Amino acid sequence: MVTKTKDMLEVEELHGEPLEVLLPQLFNEVGGTQRVANKLGVSRNTIYIWCRILGIVTRRGTTVVNGGSESLPPKVS
């Protein structure tokens, strides 16, 4: 079981979803770590730490969550 920080719990309460669901959704919607951080009002480093704590591995073009994989939609220019 993961022990969540006060900041993690506050973001979950604000957005109405657990970070395990919210972070992969945001990566798929807005793209990179900096954009996800901006959307949640936290630093990019915080997003890296949260992903590590929650077991969310991100790679360019793919978000891997607990062994599963979701392809990112193509970027529209």
N, C-alpha and C positions, 0 to 999 in steps of 0.2 A: 504494500500500500504506500502511496506517495503522500508525504506531508506537504501541504501547500502553504505558501507564505501568505501573509496578510495581503500583500499586493495582488497575488494571484486570486485570492478569494474576492477581493474588491472588484477586479476586472470581470470575473465570472458573474458576480451579482449585477454589475452595471449592464452587461450584455446578455444576461439571462441564459447562458450556456456554459457548460464546463469547458475549460481550456483544451481538453483533449479533443473536443469537437470543434471549438471555435478557431483554434490556430490552423488546423489543416484547411478549414473553409476559407479563412482569410488568405492563406498562401495561394489557394486556387483562384480566389477572386482578385486580389490586388498584386500578387507576385512576390517580390523580394522581401527580405527580412526588414529592411528599413521602412518599406511601405506598411508592413504589418505592424511594426512598432509605432509608426505615426498614427495609424488607425486606432490603436489601443492606448495611445498616450504614454508609452513607456520607451525606454532606450532600446536600440538594436541589440546591445549586449544582454539586456533583460530577456529578449525573445530567445536568444541563443541559450541562455541559462534555463529558461522555462522548457524549451524543447528537450534539452538534455535531461532535466528532471523527469519530464513526462514520457520520455522514450520516443519522441517524435524526431525522426531524422529527415532533414531536408537536403535535397540535391537540386542542382539546376535542372529544371524541367520536370521534376518529380517530387512529390511529398510522400514519404513513407511513414506510416503510422502503425506501430506494433506489428511489423512484419508484412502488412498489406501495402499496396501501392496505388496511388491515384495519379494519372497523368494530368498535367496542367493544361488548360485550354491554350490554343495558340494565341500569341499576342497580336493585337490589331494595331497597326501603325496609323 
